[in-house]
Amino acid sequence: MKDRSVDITKRKLCQIAEIQSGIYIKGISDGDVSCLQVKDLLMDSPETTAMKTNRTKKIDRYLLKKGDILFACKGTTYLCKVFDYDIPAVASTTLYSIRLQTNIITPEYLCWYMNHPTIAASINNEKMGTGSPMIRKEVIENLEVMIPDMNTQKTIIEISKLQERENELVGLIQQKKTQLTNQLIINKLNI
């Protein structure tokens, strides 16, 4: 059998990306820029759930672009997600925004890498504090990222998407089995 080893480049995250802390803003009810928090990303609905603010020169420096990666730096929820929304938005102070500065890695692969259980565990081990633990920016900047060639990155992302879809389908099957079993029991009891 042929050895199909992959060439891997290893870089610190700060060598391939700009990492920026989120901005503190006071929300208003009718602003034109969303200020994203972890809860908005977990609900996958920042268009409707995020706090709003008005656009200013200060805000412009923090505006997110499609492909930026949002990483939860405060709190107990581990979250790393690619920003893929068609809304003007900024990250709140509970998030770091990560913008790639190279084309040797895709945002989707970096997000997958940072969400990998081994990497997530090593990052979580660096949390400081108890009430609202925080991951220092230096921890993220110094994260060593293993970067395979572009085809391998694409393959990893395709496999990851298939795994996610499989998990969704398995969940739906379990839900339907439970509903069917419960209905059979109810029918048997003549309720």
Secondary structure as GFF3:
##gff-version 3
##sequence-region A 1 191
A	DSSP	beta_strand	8	12	.	.	.	ID=ss1
A	DSSP	alpha_helix	13	16	.	.	.	ID=ss2
A	DSSP	beta_strand	17	21	.	.	.	ID=ss3
A	DSSP	beta_strand	33	36	.	.	.	ID=ss4
A	DSSP	alpha_helix	38	42	.	.	.	ID=ss5
A	DSSP	alpha_helix	46	49	.	.	.	ID=ss6
A	DSSP	beta_strand	51	53	.	.	.	ID=ss7
A	DSSP	alpha_helix	57	60	.	.	.	ID=ss8
A	DSSP	beta_strand	69	72	.	.	.	ID=ss9
A	DSSP	beta_strand	80	82	.	.	.	ID=ss10
A	DSSP	beta_strand	89	91	.	.	.	ID=ss11
A	DSSP	beta_strand	95	100	.	.	.	ID=ss12
A	DSSP	alpha_helix	107	115	.	.	.	ID=ss13
A	DSSP	alpha_helix	117	124	.	.	.	ID=ss14
A	DSSP	alpha_helix	137	141	.	.	.	ID=ss15
A	DSSP	beta_strand	144	148	.	.	.	ID=ss16
A	DSSP	alpha_helix	150	188	.	.	.	ID=ss17
###
